[in-house]
Structures are given as C-alpha cells and as structure tokens.
C-alpha cells in the first residue's frame, strides 16, 4: 500500500487506498470479458492479493497503541533529506519500506519501531503533515461533551517510550488522557 486518505462529501466519508500498479487495471479486465463484468474467480484472486499486500507500516500502525502515529507517505520516507540525523541501518529502512511484509515470516532488526516513531515528528511539521490531518479531522475530538472540538495528539516527552500520548484541545487549552482502546 502506497498511501490512504479520506474524502468527505455529500454521500458520506469514503476511504481510498492506493496500491502500486500490479498489472492490468479493472477497466482492462472488464474489457477483456467483453464488458460482462469480472469473473468471480478473478474477483477472488484480486481480493486475496489486496488482503495479502500488507506493508510493514500498515502492520505497525495496526498495533494497539500506535493509532496516533500518522502514516507517512513512502516518498517522504525515501527522501534522503528527511532522514538526516536519524541513525539507522539500511536493513531497518528496507523493512519499513517493504510492501509485502508478513509479520509471521519477515525479519525485523529492532530499530524499525523507534525509527518510524521519529519520522512522523518531522512529517507533521511539514506542510503535508499536521495541518492537513487536523483539517480533515483525522484525530480525536475533545472528550469533553460540552466541547467536541477537533483535537490534536501530543506527546508530553520527546524521549522514546517515556510517556503516553495525550489529547490537546485548542478550545479548552487543556490536555486529556488518550481514550481510544
């Protein structure tokens, strides 16, 4: 998976998932079947491929407690300038960027979690990061029922694994413990 995003419109919120090109697109498959639709066997094969296409990033962000680490686009991670000052081994970056990661088979080197925990700190300070995510409402709202303002996740410490994420409400000018489970 290369990226994902949400678009909200008059018909609700739609989640889009962007994958790398793996072969013919759906239109070509429909055209090959004389515009009769895609055969069920092909639909099942495509579904299996999508389910099995799990990147390390998707796996890591799916772990309980990591829901506030934002998904950083692959192109941002690959840009050498954005990696400056972050110590890592080449293998660490290869695992993070692995689009076919399988947690039951693939080897991890131990620094992936720490490194991926640091790169979002740089990303959210960029124009593509926090402002867009905040405006889209990607984070929780203030837990106070009288407020319900869009809120921001904050880390009370920049030391790795020292403290838990809290929720900051700009309207209340207050932090609250993280409520998601």
C-alpha positions as CSV (number, residue, x, y, z in Angstrom):
1,X,0.0,0.0,0.0
2,X,1.4,3.4,-1.0
3,X,-1.0,5.7,0.7
4,X,-4.5,6.1,2.0
5,X,-6.8,9.0,2.5
6,X,-10.4,10.0,3.3
7,X,-12.7,12.3,1.3
8,X,-15.9,13.5,2.9
9,X,-18.7,14.7,0.6
10,X,-22.5,14.8,0.4
11,X,-22.6,11.0,0.3
12,X,-20.5,10.4,3.4
13,X,-16.9,9.7,4.1
14,X,-15.0,7.5,1.6
15,X,-11.7,5.8,2.4
16,X,-9.3,5.4,-0.6
17,X,-6.3,3.0,-0.6
18,X,-3.5,3.5,-3.1
19,X,-1.5,0.5,-4.2
20,X,1.4,0.2,-6.7
21,X,0.4,-1.0,-10.1
22,X,0.4,-4.8,-10.0
23,X,-0.9,-5.5,-13.5
24,X,-4.0,-4.7,-15.6
25,X,-6.4,-2.2,-14.1
26,X,-10.0,-3.1,-13.5
27,X,-11.2,-1.4,-16.8
28,X,-8.9,-3.6,-18.8
29,X,-10.2,-6.7,-17.0
30,X,-13.8,-5.7,-17.7
31,X,-12.9,-5.1,-21.4
32,X,-11.3,-8.5,-21.7
33,X,-14.6,-10.1,-20.6
34,X,-16.5,-8.2,-23.3
35,X,-17.9,-5.8,-20.8
36,X,-19.8,-8.5,-19.0
37,X,-18.0,-7.9,-15.7
38,X,-15.1,-9.5,-14.0
39,X,-15.4,-13.3,-13.5
40,X,-15.9,-14.4,-9.8
41,X,-12.6,-16.3,-9.8
42,X,-10.7,-13.1,-10.8
43,X,-12.5,-11.1,-8.1
44,X,-11.5,-13.6,-5.5
45,X,-7.9,-13.6,-6.8
46,X,-7.8,-9.8,-6.7
47,X,-9.3,-9.8,-3.1
48,X,-6.7,-12.3,-1.9
49,X,-3.9,-10.2,-3.4
50,X,-5.1,-7.0,-1.8
51,X,-5.5,-8.7,1.6
52,X,-2.0,-10.2,1.4
53,X,-0.4,-6.9,0.3
54,X,0.5,-5.7,3.8
55,X,3.3,-3.4,4.3
56,X,5.4,-3.1,7.5
57,X,3.9,0.4,8.0
58,X,0.3,-1.0,7.8
59,X,1.2,-3.8,10.2
60,X,2.9,-1.4,12.7
61,X,0.2,1.2,12.6
62,X,-2.4,-1.6,13.2
63,X,-0.8,-2.5,16.6
64,X,-2.8,-1.3,19.6
65,X,-1.3,1.9,20.9
66,X,0.1,3.1,17.6
67,X,-3.1,4.6,16.2
68,X,-1.7,8.1,16.7
69,X,1.4,7.6,14.7
70,X,0.5,9.0,11.4
71,X,1.0,7.2,8.1
72,X,4.0,8.9,6.5
73,X,3.9,8.7,2.7
74,X,6.6,6.4,1.2
75,X,8.1,9.2,-0.9
76,X,8.6,11.4,2.2
77,X,10.4,8.5,3.9
78,X,12.6,7.8,0.9
79,X,13.7,11.4,0.6
80,X,17.3,11.4,2.0
81,X,16.9,15.0,3.3
82,X,14.1,13.8,5.6
83,X,16.3,11.0,7.0
84,X,19.2,13.3,8.0
85,X,20.3,12.9,11.6
86,X,18.2,9.7,12.1
87,X,20.6,6.8,12.8
88,X,19.6,3.6,11.2
89,X,20.8,0.6,9.3
90,X,20.0,0.1,5.7
91,X,18.1,-3.1,6.7
92,X,15.9,-1.1,9.0
93,X,14.7,1.1,6.2
94,X,14.3,-1.9,3.9
95,X,11.9,-3.5,6.4
96,X,9.9,-0.3,6.8
97,X,9.5,0.2,3.1
98,X,8.7,-3.5,2.4
99,X,5.4,-3.5,0.7
100,X,5.0,-7.3,1.1
101,X,5.8,-7.6,4.8
102,X,4.5,-10.6,6.6
103,X,4.9,-10.4,10.4
104,X,4.9,-14.2,10.7
105,X,7.9,-14.7,8.3
106,X,9.8,-11.4,7.9
107,X,12.8,-10.5,10.0
108,X,12.9,-7.2,11.9
109,X,16.1,-5.7,13.2
110,X,14.7,-3.9,16.3
111,X,15.1,-0.3,15.3
112,X,12.1,-0.1,13.0
113,X,9.6,0.9,15.7
114,X,11.9,3.6,17.1
115,X,12.8,5.0,13.7
116,X,9.2,5.0,12.4
117,X,8.2,6.7,15.7
118,X,10.6,9.6,14.9
119,X,10.0,10.2,11.2
120,X,6.3,11.3,11.8
121,X,7.6,14.0,14.1
122,X,9.3,15.5,11.1
123,X,6.5,14.8,8.7
124,X,3.8,16.5,10.8
125,X,5.8,19.7,10.9
126,X,5.8,19.8,7.1
127,X,3.1,21.4,5.0
128,X,1.8,18.0,4.0
129,X,1.6,16.8,7.6
130,X,-0.3,18.1,10.6
131,X,-2.3,21.0,9.1
132,X,-3.9,18.7,6.5
133,X,-4.5,15.9,9.0
134,X,-6.1,18.3,11.5
135,X,-8.3,19.9,8.9
136,X,-9.5,16.5,7.7
137,X,-10.3,15.5,11.3
138,X,-8.0,12.5,11.3
139,X,-7.6,12.8,15.1
140,X,-10.0,12.5,18.0
141,X,-12.3,15.3,19.2
142,X,-12.1,16.8,22.7
143,X,-13.5,14.2,25.1
144,X,-15.5,16.9,27.0
145,X,-19.1,16.6,25.9
146,X,-19.6,20.4,26.1
147,X,-16.7,21.0,23.7
148,X,-16.2,18.3,21.0
149,X,-13.6,20.5,19.2
150,X,-11.1,18.8,16.8
151,X,-8.2,17.8,19.0
152,X,-4.5,17.0,18.4
153,X,-2.4,14.1,19.8
154,X,0.6,15.4,21.8
155,X,3.5,13.6,23.3
156,X,4.4,15.1,26.7
157,X,8.0,13.9,26.1
158,X,10.3,13.6,23.1
159,X,12.1,10.7,24.8
160,X,11.2,7.4,23.1
161,X,8.6,5.3,25.1
162,X,8.8,7.7,28.1
163,X,5.1,8.8,28.2
164,X,1.7,8.1,26.7
165,X,0.0,10.2,24.1
166,X,-2.4,12.8,25.4
167,X,-5.2,14.7,23.6
168,X,-4.8,18.5,23.3
169,X,-7.9,20.6,22.7
170,X,-7.2,24.1,21.4
171,X,-10.6,25.4,22.5
172,X,-10.2,24.2,26.1
173,X,-6.4,24.8,26.1
174,X,-6.1,21.6,28.0
175,X,-4.8,18.0,27.7
176,X,-6.7,14.9,28.4
177,X,-5.6,11.2,28.6
178,X,-6.0,9.3,25.4
179,X,-9.4,7.5,25.4
180,X,-9.2,5.1,22.4
181,X,-8.8,1.4,23.0
